Amino acid sequence: MQGTLALNRAELRRYLSRVSNRWQLDGAFLGGSALTSVGDHGLAVETAPRFTLVLVTDSFDAVPWLERVRVAASLWDAGEMGAGVEPYCYTRMEFDRQRDAVPAVRDAVWHGLDLLVFI
């Protein structure tokens, strides 16, 4: 049995708008334990649910990694979304290298939502 969190699509649109006011996005993917409430082996997730958010834009090229992540996280409204977020912020070249190497990123890309299509 797999359960899903009811997504606040309006807030996701607002979030993407806030991010897009700073950086033009080439990709945005949403995954994480808040998206699915049952783990891969049928076991309930016991930690606080969190979203995994992967943002891709070459606009990040001149922005240090920690600054990207800090800003992306600060724009997220956990109260509206029902859970916190763990953002991964990559240029397209970084994303090509990390997409399959980082398990949380791989899961968000292959099993999560493509926000630029979903929203």
trRosetta pair geometry for C-beta under 8 A, 3 or more apart (Angstrom, degrees):
i j d omega theta_ij theta_ji phi_ij phi_ji
1 38 6.3 162 97 -66 65 165
1 42 7.6 80 36 -143 62 88
2 36 6.0 -31 -170 -156 106 107
2 37 7.6 142 -171 54 57 69
2 38 4.7 -128 -118 48 59 126
3 36 7.3 129 76 -162 50 56
3 37 4.2 -27 77 49 103 118
3 38 5.9 105 22 -20 76 101
4 7 8.0 -37 153 -30 107 90
4 35 6.6 -19 -144 169 89 55
4 36 6.0 -37 -99 -102 72 56
4 37 6.9 -167 -91 -1 19 91
5 34 5.4 -20 -5 166 156 72
5 35 6.3 -97 30 -119 106 24
5 37 6.6 119 -48 -48 81 104
5 49 7.1 148 -58 147 140 158
5 82 6.0 -178 -173 94 131 143
5 83 7.1 -60 -128 -9 171 127
6 82 8.0 94 65 -15 72 161
7 12 6.5 8 168 -31 112 135
7 35 7.9 14 -75 -121 110 77
7 81 8.0 -11 -148 -147 66 78
7 113 8.0 16 -83 -13 164 165
8 11 4.0 23 120 24 118 116
8 12 6.4 152 93 -19 66 83
8 80 5.6 -144 104 156 166 84
8 81 5.7 -129 36 -106 121 49
8 82 7.1 149 -16 -9 115 102
9 12 5.4 -51 -146 36 36 115
9 13 6.4 40 153 -21 66 101
9 118 7.9 -131 -125 142 103 95
9 119 6.3 169 -163 -113 88 85
10 13 5.8 -52 -154 33 31 112
10 14 6.6 30 148 -17 64 105
11 14 5.3 -50 -146 38 38 113
11 15 6.2 43 152 -23 67 102
11 77 6.1 -109 -163 63 123 119
11 80 4.2 166 -117 141 151 126
11 81 5.8 -149 113 -71 142 75
12 15 5.5 -50 -146 34 32 114
12 16 6.4 30 155 -16 64 104
12 30 7.5 -51 -131 -54 127 158
12 81 7.6 95 -67 -106 75 105
12 115 6.5 -140 174 -142 119 116
12 118 7.8 -37 132 105 152 112
12 119 5.3 -143 116 -88 113 134
13 16 5.9 -55 -147 38 30 109
13 17 6.3 34 151 -21 63 106
13 119 5.2 174 -82 -171 77 125
14 17 5.5 -54 -150 35 32 115
14 18 6.5 34 152 -21 65 102
14 77 7.9 -3 95 12 124 130
15 18 5.7 -53 -150 33 33 111
15 19 6.4 27 153 -13 66 105
15 75 6.2 120 -148 134 77 101
15 76 6.2 33 -130 -108 127 58
15 77 7.1 -137 -79 15 103 88
15 81 7.9 29 -48 -65 144 126
16 19 5.7 -53 -145 40 34 110
16 20 5.9 33 155 -19 67 111
16 25 7.1 -70 -158 6 92 155
16 28 6.3 153 -113 90 108 178
16 115 6.2 -175 -80 146 132 127
16 116 7.9 155 -144 -87 144 63
16 119 6.1 163 2 85 153 159
17 20 5.6 -56 -139 41 28 110
17 21 6.5 40 154 -30 61 99
18 21 5.8 -47 -156 21 30 116
18 22 7.6 12 150 -4 57 104
18 75 4.5 172 120 -164 132 122
19 22 6.1 -71 -166 41 38 102
19 23 6.3 -43 166 50 77 92
19 25 6.4 47 119 -54 117 121
19 28 7.7 123 87 -100 155 136
19 55 6.5 -129 -170 -126 147 143
19 72 6.6 35 -111 -120 114 78
19 75 5.9 149 -66 106 75 162
20 23 7.0 -85 -120 74 31 50
20 24 6.5 48 -149 -112 77 42
20 25 5.8 -72 -91 -3 86 102
22 59 7.8 149 129 134 69 143
22 71 6.8 -151 153 156 172 139
23 55 7.6 86 87 160 137 127
23 57 4.7 136 157 90 116 160
23 59 3.9 177 -144 87 93 142
23 60 6.6 32 -138 -54 151 72
24 57 5.9 152 82 -144 53 128
24 59 5.8 129 36 -35 71 135
25 28 5.3 1 -179 -41 146 107
25 55 6.3 -86 -122 -159 109 89
25 56 6.8 83 -164 68 76 58
25 57 5.1 -88 -114 -66 40 117
25 116 6.7 -163 115 -79 121 120
26 56 4.9 -75 72 112 93 94
26 57 5.1 151 4 -98 88 56
26 58 6.8 57 -22 -9 137 79
26 92 5.9 -26 83 -75 159 106
27 54 7.1 -25 123 118 105 97
27 55 7.3 153 90 -162 67 33
27 56 3.5 16 52 45 103 124
27 57 7.7 -162 33 -53 65 61
27 92 7.9 113 6 -102 118 79
27 95 6.8 111 54 -151 142 166
27 114 7.6 -67 -155 -147 83 89
27 116 6.6 -98 -131 -6 39 135
28 53 7.3 -16 -165 -170 84 89
28 54 7.0 162 -151 85 36 61
28 55 5.5 4 -107 -110 80 65
28 56 7.1 -143 -60 24 45 77
28 114 7.4 104 78 -171 60 51
28 115 3.9 -56 106 56 107 120
28 116 5.4 121 37 -38 94 88
29 53 7.3 157 81 -156 53 43
29 54 4.2 0 53 52 100 109
29 105 8.0 89 76 -160 134 63
29 108 4.4 118 125 141 112 101
29 109 5.1 -24 -150 -89 172 55
29 112 5.3 102 171 84 92 125
29 113 6.8 161 -156 80 58 47
29 114 5.9 -29 -102 -103 78 50
29 115 6.5 -157 -89 -3 21 91
30 35 6.4 145 137 -79 90 134
30 51 6.0 -29 -160 -169 93 115
30 52 7.2 142 -161 78 42 59
30 53 5.8 -8 -105 -104 70 71
30 54 7.9 -147 -64 23 31 73
30 108 6.4 -126 137 -155 8 104
30 112 5.1 -162 89 169 45 124
30 113 4.6 -11 56 55 98 99
30 115 5.5 83 -16 -57 106 109
30 118 7.8 -81 30 44 118 153
31 35 5.5 -95 -158 22 36 150
31 51 7.3 133 78 -166 31 65
31 52 4.5 -21 74 61 83 110
31 54 7.7 22 14 -7 101 104
31 104 7.2 173 86 -178 122 67
31 107 5.0 162 155 117 157 87
31 108 3.1 -141 10 -102 121 66
31 109 7.6 -61 -28 -9 135 35
31 111 6.2 79 -123 81 125 83
31 112 3.0 -102 -71 -70 86 131
31 113 7.4 173 -67 17 60 65
32 35 5.4 106 62 2 65 100
32 49 7.3 112 136 -179 100 77
32 50 5.3 -92 179 102 135 65
32 51 4.4 153 49 -150 146 28
32 52 3.6 157 -60 -5 100 79
32 53 7.8 -30 -21 -34 131 57
32 83 7.8 -177 115 120 131 141
32 85 7.9 -157 -13 -132 169 57
32 86 6.8 147 -103 35 136 103
32 104 7.2 27 -89 -158 78 101
32 107 7.8 117 -63 106 37 122
32 108 6.8 15 -32 -86 72 101
32 112 7.4 42 1 -101 61 129
33 36 6.9 -78 -144 67 36 66
33 37 7.3 70 173 -111 71 40
33 39 7.8 -15 -120 -85 98 77
33 45 4.7 150 -159 -156 121 165
33 47 6.9 61 95 74 173 96
33 49 4.6 -141 112 -134 94 71
33 50 5.8 50 46 41 99 62
34 37 7.9 13 -147 -78 27 73
34 49 3.7 116 -86 152 70 110
34 50 5.6 -124 -24 94 109 7
34 51 4.7 -58 49 -60 128 69
34 81 7.6 53 148 144 153 102
34 82 6.8 151 -165 99 123 94
34 83 3.6 -151 -108 54 146 166
34 84 8.0 175 -45 51 144 48
35 51 6.4 86 -39 -118 91 79
35 52 7.9 -69 -3 30 122 81
35 112 6.0 45 109 -126 177 90
35 113 7.3 -161 -137 -6 139 103
36 39 8.0 131 115 -84 109 25
37 44 7.1 -10 151 -144 82 78
37 45 6.2 -124 -167 26 49 111
37 49 6.8 -45 -107 -91 78 138
38 42 6.4 -9 173 -140 115 35
38 43 7.3 148 -165 72 72 27
38 44 6.2 -52 -114 -101 67 50
38 45 7.1 -152 -111 -16 16 87
39 42 7.0 -42 73 35 77 16
39 43 4.7 -15 47 65 124 78
39 44 7.1 83 0 152 94 3
39 45 5.4 132 -52 -69 92 78
45 49 6.4 88 102 -87 139 82
47 50 7.9 -32 119 -4 109 100
48 83 7.4 162 156 -140 86 94
48 84 7.4 42 128 21 120 111
49 82 7.9 -4 87 127 125 90
49 83 4.6 -70 104 -116 93 142
50 83 5.6 -171 -109 162 31 113
50 84 5.0 -32 -121 76 92 86
50 85 6.5 152 -174 -104 88 18
50 86 5.5 58 147 -16 132 101
51 76 8.0 -164 61 -153 126 141
51 81 6.7 -57 -16 154 141 138
51 83 5.6 129 -23 96 85 114
51 84 7.2 -154 26 102 79 39
51 85 4.6 -26 69 -108 101 75
51 86 7.1 -172 90 24 51 68
52 85 7.6 140 -101 -160 14 68
52 86 5.3 -26 -109 67 63 100
52 88 7.1 12 -177 -4 89 109
52 104 4.8 -160 -129 175 147 104
52 105 7.4 -144 164 -81 129 40
52 107 6.9 71 57 81 156 106
52 108 4.6 -126 104 -67 115 126
52 112 7.1 -121 73 -75 101 154
53 72 6.9 -166 99 161 129 123
53 76 7.4 -164 -4 -87 157 133
53 85 5.1 4 -3 -168 122 118
53 86 7.0 163 23 76 75 45
53 87 4.6 -29 74 -106 105 71
53 88 7.0 178 90 25 52 68
53 108 7.3 167 -105 -146 15 153
54 87 7.8 154 -86 -160 26 58
54 88 4.8 -16 -109 68 71 107
54 90 7.1 -10 -169 15 89 111
54 95 7.5 106 173 -125 115 108
54 105 5.4 99 -94 -136 133 82
54 108 5.0 151 -9 100 116 142
54 109 6.4 -29 46 -60 160 87
55 60 7.9 130 112 -54 102 135
55 68 7.8 -159 76 172 123 109
55 72 5.9 -152 8 -119 147 141
55 87 6.4 -1 2 -165 110 107
55 88 7.2 171 25 85 66 53
55 89 4.9 -7 65 -113 105 73
55 90 7.2 159 85 28 55 63
56 90 5.3 -18 -108 75 74 90
56 91 7.4 60 -159 174 70 13
56 92 6.0 78 177 -87 109 59
56 95 4.6 14 -116 -64 120 155
57 60 5.5 115 78 -14 81 93
57 91 7.0 -58 92 -118 37 50
57 92 7.7 -1 -146 -42 9 79
58 61 5.4 7 179 -32 67 114
58 91 5.1 57 -114 -150 51 93
58 92 5.6 -26 -64 0 89 101
59 62 7.9 -57 177 30 47 89
59 63 7.5 27 134 -3 69 122
60 63 5.0 -81 -153 49 55 110
60 68 5.2 35 -138 -106 112 138
60 89 5.6 172 -115 153 147 100
60 90 6.7 163 66 141 157 12
60 91 5.0 -142 70 -65 103 74
60 94 7.8 -72 93 28 131 139
61 91 5.2 68 -75 -95 74 136
63 67 5.3 -124 178 88 92 118
63 68 5.0 113 118 -66 120 90
64 67 4.6 84 65 8 86 110
64 68 7.1 -151 93 -12 42 86
65 68 5.8 -57 -155 30 30 113
65 69 6.5 20 156 -12 66 108
65 89 7.2 160 -150 71 60 100
66 69 5.7 -55 -146 41 35 109
66 70 6.0 38 155 -23 68 107
67 70 5.6 -52 -141 36 30 113
67 71 6.3 25 161 -14 65 107
68 71 6.3 -65 -153 39 23 104
68 72 6.2 17 156 -15 63 113
68 87 7.8 -140 132 123 82 123
68 89 3.6 -156 146 96 123 149
69 72 5.8 -57 -142 40 28 110
69 73 6.1 25 160 -16 65 110
69 87 5.3 169 -139 83 69 104
69 88 7.6 -4 -101 -106 100 26
69 89 5.6 -151 -69 10 61 118
70 73 6.1 -62 -149 40 24 107
70 74 6.2 23 156 -21 63 111
71 74 5.7 -56 -143 36 30 111
71 75 6.5 28 158 -20 64 106
72 75 6.1 -60 -154 32 28 110
72 76 7.1 35 149 -30 60 104
72 85 7.8 -112 135 117 91 132
72 87 3.9 175 111 171 131 171
72 89 5.4 -174 -24 -66 148 126
73 76 5.7 -51 -158 19 39 118
73 85 6.1 -170 -122 81 72 102
73 87 5.4 -139 -60 9 77 120
76 81 6.8 -40 -178 3 92 147
76 84 7.3 87 119 -160 136 53
76 85 4.4 -114 -148 18 169 139
76 87 7.4 -164 -36 -48 135 116
77 80 4.0 33 112 22 119 114
77 81 6.1 135 87 -11 67 94
78 81 5.8 -67 -135 51 30 101
78 82 7.6 -107 176 58 59 14
78 83 6.2 -86 -153 117 87 19
78 84 4.6 -8 -112 -88 131 57
78 85 7.0 -142 -85 -9 88 82
79 82 7.9 33 178 -65 21 32
81 85 7.3 27 85 -51 160 104
86 104 6.9 -47 101 171 132 154
88 98 7.4 -158 173 131 131 143
88 102 7.0 157 -128 108 154 156
88 104 7.1 155 -38 101 137 110
88 105 5.4 -88 86 -88 170 104
88 108 7.8 173 31 34 126 152
90 94 3.9 -146 -157 94 97 110
90 95 4.0 137 111 -61 138 79
90 98 6.0 -147 -98 42 149 134
91 94 4.7 93 47 10 76 103
91 95 6.8 -137 90 -8 37 89
92 95 5.5 -54 -145 36 30 115
92 96 6.5 37 155 -24 64 101
93 96 5.8 -49 -152 29 31 113
93 97 6.9 24 152 -11 62 105
94 97 5.9 -62 -156 40 34 108
94 98 5.8 8 158 -2 72 119
95 98 6.0 -69 -132 50 28 97
95 99 5.7 52 167 -57 68 96
96 99 6.3 -23 -133 -5 20 117
97 101 6.6 -17 149 5 63 137
98 101 5.2 -86 -139 52 42 107
98 102 5.0 7 -178 -1 93 115
98 105 5.6 25 138 72 98 170
99 102 7.8 -68 -138 37 3 87
99 105 6.0 -126 -132 133 33 117
99 106 6.4 95 156 -90 54 67
99 109 5.7 7 -158 -8 94 169
100 106 5.3 70 -127 -99 41 115
101 105 7.7 12 64 58 62 127
101 106 7.7 167 38 -48 24 113
102 105 4.0 58 82 16 109 115
102 106 6.5 173 81 -15 53 86
103 106 5.6 -56 -141 38 30 113
103 107 6.2 30 161 -20 66 106
104 107 5.8 -54 -148 36 29 112
104 108 6.5 28 155 -18 63 106
105 108 5.9 -56 -148 36 31 109
105 109 6.2 24 156 -15 66 110
106 109 6.0 -62 -146 40 27 106
106 110 5.9 -2 168 4 67 117
107 110 6.5 -67 -130 50 22 92
107 111 5.3 -38 -169 39 64 115
107 112 6.6 77 132 -31 66 101
108 111 7.4 -58 -95 59 10 72
108 112 4.0 -14 -155 5 51 147
109 112 6.8 19 -26 37 14 102
113 117 8.0 -146 176 66 76 91
113 118 4.6 8 179 -40 114 158
114 117 4.3 36 98 25 110 112
114 118 6.0 149 76 -18 56 95
115 118 5.4 -56 -121 47 35 108
115 119 5.3 9 -176 3 74 113
116 119 7.2 -38 -107 48 17 90
